[in-house]
């Protein structure tokens, strides 16, 4: 439970998920390891199998089980409605977050009242394409949806659309956004596991073909995130889910 003795204001991380227990366990671990402690994780789940066991008994982790299927956008809105924090952080279930990720994001959020018009997002990140076993670097100029940090007032003006795909893209389009870009590529990694719903670039080119054009990162994965986490990602094979179920993921605005 969050208390006023924690440093900083409360950040509610919102994770929409369905049928991805192995990825969810990783995502929950990343949240619990955050050095910014004034935070809660709200997990909104409508998948099979449920991931309640991955959240049970964990401090600052709250689990919302839906009794019917819902879109990604709808689940994000439900999580935000249940959240306690004034700052809201998207937390994707299949991506990697460095222990300092939240601290960096909050440090980039402007003070009131300007923050209610601002969205903090990473403009560069690392990429893992399942089967490659090496990381790629995205370069600059992105607005990556799994890193969005914003205020409750910002969200309330135009909540996420009730969409299974593209909810992040429309969230940007529907807002009057002042972007605050973060350059900390080793603090966020996008995972391409072969069952992502973001499949094509706006040009029509397959996403993975596009991302394979980017250079390999200059540090190996085990150095970036540690041997235990890297072993999980190194074992991924294209199109084979460690959860054995359907996948959903964020969208991004490309350079």
C-alpha contacts under 8 A as a table, 3 or more apart, distances in Angstrom:
res1	aa1	res2	aa2	distance
1	X	40	X	7.86
1	X	59	X	6.06
1	X	60	X	5.07
2	X	6	X	7.26
2	X	10	X	7.49
2	X	38	X	6.34
2	X	39	X	6.92
2	X	40	X	7.25
2	X	60	X	6.70
3	X	6	X	5.86
3	X	38	X	7.79
4	X	7	X	7.67
6	X	37	X	6.56
6	X	38	X	5.51
7	X	36	X	7.71
7	X	37	X	7.02
7	X	38	X	6.15
8	X	36	X	7.95
8	X	38	X	5.98
9	X	38	X	6.17
9	X	85	X	7.75
9	X	86	X	7.90
9	X	87	X	7.87
10	X	38	X	4.94
10	X	39	X	5.24
10	X	40	X	7.52
10	X	84	X	7.60
10	X	85	X	4.88
10	X	86	X	6.65
10	X	87	X	6.68
11	X	38	X	6.38
11	X	39	X	4.59
11	X	40	X	6.44
11	X	85	X	5.04
11	X	86	X	6.61
11	X	87	X	4.78
11	X	88	X	5.72
11	X	89	X	6.82
12	X	39	X	5.71
12	X	40	X	4.98
12	X	41	X	5.91
12	X	42	X	6.97
12	X	80	X	7.83
12	X	83	X	5.95
12	X	84	X	6.60
12	X	85	X	4.98
12	X	86	X	7.49
12	X	87	X	6.22
12	X	88	X	4.95
12	X	89	X	6.05
13	X	39	X	7.18
13	X	40	X	6.04
13	X	41	X	4.69
13	X	42	X	6.07
13	X	88	X	5.88
13	X	89	X	4.51
13	X	90	X	5.68
13	X	91	X	5.77
14	X	41	X	6.08
14	X	42	X	5.04
14	X	43	X	6.29
14	X	44	X	7.71
14	X	76	X	6.51
14	X	79	X	5.89
14	X	80	X	6.75
14	X	88	X	7.14
14	X	89	X	6.13
14	X	90	X	5.11
14	X	91	X	5.51
15	X	41	X	7.30
15	X	42	X	6.13
15	X	43	X	4.87
15	X	44	X	6.15
15	X	76	X	7.11
15	X	79	X	7.59
15	X	90	X	6.44
15	X	91	X	4.93
15	X	92	X	5.69
15	X	93	X	6.35
16	X	43	X	6.10
16	X	44	X	4.91
16	X	45	X	6.24
16	X	72	X	6.33
16	X	75	X	5.73
16	X	76	X	5.98
16	X	79	X	7.81
16	X	91	X	7.95
16	X	92	X	7.11
16	X	93	X	7.22
17	X	20	X	6.91
17	X	24	X	7.75
17	X	43	X	7.26
17	X	44	X	6.19
17	X	45	X	5.08
17	X	46	X	7.02
17	X	47	X	7.00
17	X	72	X	7.95
17	X	93	X	6.36
17	X	248	X	7.31
18	X	45	X	5.57
18	X	46	X	5.44
18	X	47	X	3.76
18	X	48	X	6.73
18	X	50	X	7.62
18	X	246	X	7.09
18	X	247	X	6.94
18	X	248	X	7.39
19	X	46	X	7.84
19	X	47	X	4.45
19	X	48	X	4.86
19	X	49	X	5.56
19	X	50	X	6.76
19	X	51	X	7.72
19	X	243	X	6.60
19	X	244	X	7.53
19	X	245	X	4.93
19	X	246	X	5.84
19	X	247	X	7.01
20	X	23	X	5.51
20	X	24	X	6.01
20	X	47	X	7.82
20	X	49	X	7.92
20	X	51	X	7.72
20	X	93	X	7.80
20	X	241	X	7.86
20	X	242	X	7.55
20	X	243	X	4.69
20	X	244	X	7.29
20	X	245	X	6.13
20	X	246	X	7.22
20	X	247	X	6.85
21	X	24	X	4.94
21	X	25	X	6.16
21	X	49	X	7.49
21	X	50	X	7.59
21	X	51	X	5.62
21	X	54	X	7.32
21	X	242	X	7.97
21	X	243	X	5.28
22	X	25	X	5.31
22	X	26	X	6.65
22	X	242	X	5.77
22	X	243	X	5.13
23	X	26	X	5.19
23	X	27	X	6.24
23	X	93	X	5.90
23	X	94	X	5.16
23	X	95	X	7.99
23	X	242	X	7.34
23	X	243	X	7.03
24	X	27	X	4.92
24	X	28	X	6.06
24	X	51	X	7.41
24	X	54	X	7.18
24	X	93	X	5.27
24	X	94	X	6.95
25	X	28	X	5.24
25	X	29	X	6.25
25	X	54	X	5.76
26	X	29	X	5.12
26	X	30	X	6.32
26	X	93	X	7.86
26	X	94	X	7.87
27	X	30	X	5.10
27	X	31	X	6.39
27	X	91	X	7.91
27	X	92	X	7.45
27	X	93	X	5.40
27	X	94	X	6.82
27	X	95	X	7.15
27	X	96	X	7.11
27	X	97	X	7.78
28	X	31	X	5.07
28	X	32	X	6.26
28	X	54	X	7.66
28	X	55	X	7.50
29	X	32	X	5.15
29	X	33	X	6.23
30	X	33	X	5.24
30	X	34	X	6.57
30	X	96	X	7.30
30	X	97	X	5.91
30	X	98	X	7.01
30	X	99	X	6.66
31	X	34	X	5.44
31	X	41	X	7.22
31	X	97	X	7.81
31	X	99	X	7.74
33	X	99	X	5.50
34	X	37	X	6.47
34	X	98	X	7.55
34	X	99	X	4.34
34	X	100	X	5.95
34	X	101	X	7.11
34	X	102	X	6.66
34	X	103	X	7.79
35	X	99	X	5.80
35	X	100	X	5.65
35	X	102	X	7.55
35	X	103	X	6.68
36	X	39	X	7.09
36	X	100	X	7.11
36	X	102	X	5.94
36	X	103	X	5.04
39	X	60	X	7.05
39	X	85	X	7.87
40	X	60	X	4.71
40	X	61	X	5.83
40	X	62	X	7.51
40	X	85	X	7.98
41	X	60	X	6.27
41	X	61	X	4.74
41	X	62	X	6.08
42	X	61	X	6.14
42	X	62	X	4.87
42	X	63	X	6.00
42	X	64	X	7.29
42	X	79	X	6.05
42	X	82	X	7.86
42	X	83	X	6.80
43	X	61	X	7.52
43	X	62	X	6.15
43	X	63	X	4.87
43	X	64	X	5.94
43	X	79	X	7.12
44	X	63	X	6.31
44	X	64	X	4.83
44	X	65	X	6.15
44	X	66	X	7.26
44	X	75	X	6.07
44	X	76	X	7.55
44	X	78	X	7.61
44	X	79	X	6.12
45	X	50	X	6.84
45	X	51	X	7.18
45	X	63	X	7.66
45	X	64	X	6.26
45	X	65	X	5.15
45	X	66	X	6.10
45	X	75	X	7.85
46	X	50	X	7.09
46	X	65	X	6.16
46	X	66	X	5.08
46	X	67	X	6.88
46	X	68	X	6.45
46	X	69	X	5.50
46	X	70	X	7.00
47	X	50	X	5.59
47	X	51	X	7.99
47	X	69	X	7.53
48	X	245	X	7.45
50	X	53	X	7.88
50	X	65	X	7.85
51	X	54	X	5.42
51	X	55	X	7.00
52	X	55	X	5.32
52	X	56	X	5.97
52	X	63	X	6.59
52	X	65	X	7.85
53	X	56	X	5.15
55	X	58	X	5.87
55	X	61	X	6.27
55	X	62	X	7.07
55	X	63	X	6.47
56	X	61	X	8.00
56	X	63	X	7.87
58	X	61	X	5.57
64	X	79	X	7.78
66	X	69	X	7.12
70	X	74	X	6.08
70	X	75	X	6.32
71	X	74	X	5.16
71	X	75	X	6.22
71	X	162	X	5.94
71	X	163	X	5.35
71	X	164	X	4.45
72	X	75	X	5.17
72	X	76	X	6.23
72	X	162	X	7.21
72	X	163	X	6.19
72	X	164	X	4.97
72	X	165	X	7.13
72	X	167	X	7.13
72	X	248	X	7.81
73	X	76	X	5.17
73	X	77	X	6.34
73	X	160	X	5.06
73	X	161	X	5.34
73	X	162	X	4.78
73	X	163	X	5.27
73	X	164	X	6.51
73	X	167	X	5.48
74	X	77	X	5.16
74	X	78	X	6.21
74	X	160	X	7.00
74	X	161	X	6.95
74	X	162	X	4.96
74	X	163	X	7.15
75	X	78	X	5.04
75	X	79	X	6.13
76	X	79	X	5.12
76	X	80	X	6.21
76	X	160	X	7.08
77	X	80	X	5.07
77	X	81	X	6.14
77	X	159	X	6.65
77	X	160	X	6.32
78	X	81	X	5.09
78	X	82	X	6.36
79	X	82	X	5.18
79	X	83	X	6.07
80	X	83	X	4.91
80	X	88	X	7.38
85	X	88	X	6.68
86	X	151	X	5.74
86	X	152	X	5.39
87	X	149	X	7.00
87	X	150	X	5.82
87	X	151	X	4.58
87	X	152	X	6.23
88	X	149	X	5.58
88	X	150	X	5.37
88	X	151	X	5.80
88	X	152	X	6.66
89	X	147	X	7.03
89	X	148	X	5.86
89	X	149	X	4.45
89	X	150	X	6.69
90	X	145	X	7.56
90	X	146	X	5.62
90	X	147	X	5.97
90	X	148	X	5.48
90	X	149	X	6.58
91	X	146	X	5.89
91	X	147	X	7.07
92	X	95	X	5.89
92	X	146	X	5.53
92	X	249	X	6.98
92	X	250	X	7.08
93	X	249	X	7.88
94	X	190	X	7.87
94	X	191	X	6.55
94	X	249	X	7.45
95	X	146	X	7.98
95	X	188	X	7.47
95	X	189	X	5.83
95	X	190	X	5.21
95	X	191	X	5.49
96	X	187	X	7.84
96	X	188	X	5.65
96	X	189	X	4.92
96	X	190	X	6.79
96	X	191	X	7.65
97	X	101	X	6.09
97	X	187	X	5.73
97	X	188	X	4.95
97	X	189	X	6.77
98	X	101	X	5.20
98	X	186	X	7.25
98	X	187	X	4.49
98	X	188	X	6.31
98	X	225	X	7.28
99	X	102	X	7.54
99	X	187	X	7.71
100	X	103	X	5.29
100	X	104	X	6.14
100	X	187	X	7.07
101	X	104	X	5.28
101	X	105	X	6.23
101	X	187	X	5.60
101	X	188	X	7.39
102	X	105	X	5.02
102	X	106	X	6.11
103	X	106	X	5.37
103	X	107	X	6.13
104	X	107	X	5.15
104	X	108	X	6.51
105	X	108	X	5.37
105	X	109	X	6.72
105	X	120	X	6.79
105	X	121	X	7.79
105	X	149	X	6.99
105	X	182	X	7.59
106	X	109	X	5.23
106	X	149	X	7.90
107	X	110	X	7.99
108	X	120	X	6.90
108	X	180	X	7.11
108	X	182	X	7.40
109	X	115	X	6.45
109	X	118	X	7.60
109	X	119	X	7.87
109	X	120	X	6.43
109	X	149	X	7.99
109	X	180	X	7.50
110	X	114	X	6.35
110	X	115	X	5.10
110	X	118	X	7.63
111	X	114	X	6.25
111	X	115	X	5.79
112	X	115	X	5.34
112	X	116	X	7.12
113	X	116	X	6.10
114	X	117	X	5.94
114	X	118	X	6.91
115	X	118	X	4.90
115	X	119	X	7.74
115	X	150	X	7.65
115	X	151	X	7.03
116	X	150	X	7.42
116	X	151	X	5.82
116	X	152	X	7.89
116	X	153	X	5.91
116	X	154	X	5.09
117	X	154	X	6.06
117	X	176	X	6.87
117	X	177	X	5.93
117	X	178	X	5.97
118	X	150	X	6.61
118	X	154	X	7.54
118	X	177	X	5.82
118	X	178	X	4.61
118	X	179	X	5.81
118	X	180	X	6.70
119	X	148	X	6.50
119	X	149	X	5.79
119	X	150	X	5.08
119	X	177	X	6.49
119	X	178	X	6.22
119	X	179	X	5.15
119	X	180	X	5.97
120	X	147	X	7.49
120	X	148	X	5.70
120	X	149	X	5.00
120	X	150	X	6.57
120	X	179	X	6.08
120	X	180	X	4.64
120	X	181	X	5.97
120	X	182	X	7.20
121	X	143	X	5.81
121	X	144	X	6.22
121	X	145	X	7.30
121	X	147	X	5.18
121	X	148	X	4.94
121	X	149	X	6.60
121	X	179	X	7.25
121	X	180	X	6.35
121	X	181	X	5.28
121	X	182	X	6.01
122	X	125	X	7.03
122	X	142	X	7.10
122	X	143	X	6.07
122	X	144	X	5.89
122	X	147	X	6.04
122	X	148	X	7.83
122	X	181	X	5.52
122	X	182	X	4.50
122	X	183	X	6.12
122	X	184	X	7.22
122	X	185	X	7.71
123	X	139	X	7.92
123	X	140	X	5.39
123	X	141	X	5.22
123	X	142	X	4.30
123	X	143	X	5.27
123	X	144	X	6.57
123	X	181	X	5.65
123	X	182	X	5.83
123	X	183	X	6.04
124	X	137	X	7.60
124	X	138	X	5.64
124	X	139	X	5.45
124	X	140	X	4.92
124	X	141	X	6.91
124	X	142	X	6.16
124	X	144	X	7.91
124	X	182	X	7.60
124	X	183	X	5.96
124	X	184	X	6.89
124	X	185	X	5.17
125	X	137	X	6.22
125	X	138	X	5.55
125	X	139	X	7.32
125	X	184	X	7.13
125	X	185	X	3.95
125	X	186	X	6.43
125	X	187	X	7.35
125	X	188	X	5.48
125	X	189	X	5.74
125	X	190	X	7.21
126	X	135	X	6.37
126	X	136	X	5.62
126	X	137	X	4.73
126	X	138	X	5.97
126	X	185	X	5.84
126	X	186	X	6.34
126	X	188	X	6.32
126	X	189	X	4.49
126	X	190	X	6.23
126	X	217	X	7.57
127	X	135	X	5.57
127	X	136	X	4.89
127	X	137	X	6.11
127	X	138	X	6.82
127	X	189	X	5.44
127	X	190	X	4.93
127	X	191	X	6.05
127	X	192	X	7.46
127	X	211	X	7.87
128	X	132	X	7.43
128	X	133	X	7.40
128	X	134	X	6.77
128	X	135	X	5.12
128	X	136	X	6.47
128	X	189	X	6.99
128	X	190	X	6.28
128	X	191	X	4.91
128	X	192	X	5.98
128	X	233	X	7.94
129	X	132	X	5.81
129	X	133	X	7.56
129	X	134	X	7.97
129	X	135	X	7.66
129	X	191	X	6.22
129	X	192	X	4.70
129	X	193	X	6.34
129	X	208	X	7.36
129	X	238	X	7.89
130	X	133	X	6.91
130	X	191	X	7.45
130	X	192	X	6.00
130	X	193	X	5.08
130	X	194	X	7.18
130	X	233	X	7.49
130	X	234	X	7.48
130	X	236	X	5.38
130	X	237	X	5.21
130	X	238	X	5.15
131	X	234	X	7.36
131	X	235	X	7.86
131	X	236	X	6.41
131	X	237	X	5.16
131	X	238	X	6.11
132	X	135	X	7.88
133	X	233	X	7.78
133	X	234	X	5.31
134	X	216	X	6.85
134	X	217	X	7.68
134	X	220	X	6.62
134	X	221	X	6.58
135	X	216	X	5.69
135	X	217	X	5.46
135	X	219	X	8.00
135	X	220	X	6.93
135	X	221	X	6.30
136	X	212	X	7.90
136	X	214	X	6.18
136	X	215	X	5.57
136	X	216	X	4.07
136	X	217	X	4.81
137	X	185	X	7.60
137	X	214	X	6.27
137	X	215	X	6.06
137	X	216	X	6.06
137	X	217	X	5.20
138	X	211	X	7.70
138	X	214	X	6.23
138	X	215	X	7.95
139	X	214	X	7.86
140	X	183	X	7.93
140	X	255	X	7.38
141	X	254	X	7.07
141	X	255	X	4.60
142	X	252	X	7.30
142	X	253	X	5.90
142	X	254	X	4.98
142	X	255	X	4.97
143	X	181	X	7.69
143	X	252	X	6.00
143	X	253	X	5.09
143	X	254	X	6.68
143	X	255	X	7.85
144	X	147	X	5.95
144	X	148	X	7.23
144	X	251	X	7.27
144	X	252	X	4.70
144	X	253	X	6.32
144	X	254	X	7.94
145	X	148	X	5.52
145	X	168	X	5.73
145	X	169	X	7.85
145	X	250	X	5.77
145	X	251	X	5.78
145	X	252	X	5.17
145	X	253	X	7.66
146	X	250	X	6.06
146	X	251	X	7.94
147	X	188	X	7.93
150	X	154	X	6.32
150	X	155	X	7.12
151	X	154	X	5.12
151	X	155	X	6.45
152	X	155	X	5.12
152	X	156	X	6.06
153	X	156	X	5.04
153	X	157	X	6.57
154	X	157	X	5.77
154	X	158	X	7.45
154	X	175	X	7.99
155	X	158	X	5.64
155	X	159	X	5.11
155	X	160	X	7.75
156	X	159	X	5.64
157	X	175	X	7.53
158	X	171	X	7.24
158	X	174	X	6.22
158	X	175	X	6.39
159	X	171	X	7.03
160	X	167	X	5.98
160	X	168	X	7.35
160	X	170	X	7.39
160	X	171	X	5.52
161	X	167	X	5.84
161	X	170	X	7.02
161	X	171	X	7.12
162	X	167	X	7.44
163	X	166	X	6.76
163	X	167	X	5.73
164	X	167	X	7.04
165	X	197	X	7.10
165	X	198	X	7.51
165	X	250	X	7.79
165	X	251	X	7.46
166	X	169	X	5.24
166	X	170	X	6.30
166	X	250	X	7.48
166	X	251	X	5.75
167	X	170	X	5.28
167	X	171	X	6.00
167	X	250	X	7.79
167	X	251	X	7.35
168	X	171	X	4.96
168	X	172	X	6.47
168	X	250	X	6.71
168	X	251	X	5.80
168	X	252	X	6.95
169	X	172	X	5.38
169	X	173	X	6.37
169	X	251	X	6.48
169	X	252	X	6.55
169	X	253	X	6.57
170	X	173	X	4.79
170	X	174	X	5.89
171	X	174	X	5.30
171	X	175	X	6.46
172	X	175	X	5.47
172	X	176	X	7.87
172	X	177	X	6.87
173	X	176	X	7.83
184	X	187	X	5.73
184	X	188	X	7.68
185	X	188	X	5.98
185	X	189	X	7.67
186	X	189	X	7.09
186	X	224	X	6.68
192	X	195	X	7.76
192	X	196	X	6.69
192	X	208	X	7.31
193	X	196	X	6.55
193	X	236	X	7.01
193	X	237	X	6.95
193	X	238	X	5.32
193	X	239	X	6.00
193	X	240	X	7.36
193	X	241	X	7.38
194	X	237	X	7.95
194	X	238	X	4.68
194	X	239	X	4.06
194	X	240	X	7.19
195	X	238	X	7.79
195	X	239	X	5.36
195	X	240	X	7.70
195	X	241	X	7.52
195	X	246	X	7.25
195	X	247	X	5.84
195	X	248	X	7.89
196	X	199	X	6.50
196	X	247	X	5.89
196	X	248	X	5.90
196	X	249	X	6.07
197	X	247	X	6.99
197	X	248	X	5.55
197	X	249	X	6.15
198	X	207	X	7.27
198	X	249	X	6.85
198	X	250	X	7.26
198	X	251	X	6.19
199	X	206	X	5.78
199	X	207	X	5.39
199	X	208	X	7.71
200	X	203	X	7.63
200	X	204	X	5.38
200	X	205	X	5.48
200	X	206	X	4.40
200	X	207	X	4.92
201	X	204	X	5.18
201	X	205	X	5.32
201	X	206	X	6.17
201	X	207	X	5.61
201	X	210	X	7.76
202	X	205	X	7.41
205	X	209	X	7.06
205	X	210	X	6.71
206	X	209	X	5.40
206	X	210	X	6.40
207	X	210	X	5.09
207	X	211	X	6.15
208	X	211	X	5.02
208	X	212	X	6.06
209	X	212	X	5.25
209	X	213	X	7.07
210	X	213	X	5.74
210	X	214	X	7.86
211	X	214	X	5.65
212	X	215	X	7.69
217	X	220	X	7.26
219	X	223	X	6.52
219	X	224	X	6.80
220	X	223	X	5.53
220	X	224	X	6.57
221	X	224	X	5.04
221	X	225	X	6.24
221	X	226	X	7.46
221	X	230	X	5.94
222	X	225	X	5.56
222	X	226	X	4.66
222	X	227	X	4.80
222	X	228	X	7.99
222	X	229	X	7.72
222	X	230	X	5.28
222	X	231	X	7.90
223	X	226	X	5.60
223	X	227	X	7.48
225	X	229	X	6.26
225	X	230	X	6.35
226	X	229	X	5.91
226	X	230	X	6.13
227	X	230	X	5.11
227	X	231	X	6.01
228	X	231	X	5.30
228	X	232	X	6.86
229	X	232	X	5.34
229	X	233	X	6.79
230	X	233	X	5.24
230	X	234	X	5.88
231	X	234	X	5.03
231	X	235	X	6.18
232	X	235	X	5.47
232	X	236	X	7.01
233	X	236	X	5.38
236	X	240	X	7.12
236	X	241	X	7.64
236	X	242	X	7.36
237	X	240	X	5.49
237	X	241	X	7.83
240	X	244	X	7.28
241	X	244	X	4.89
241	X	245	X	6.46
241	X	246	X	7.89
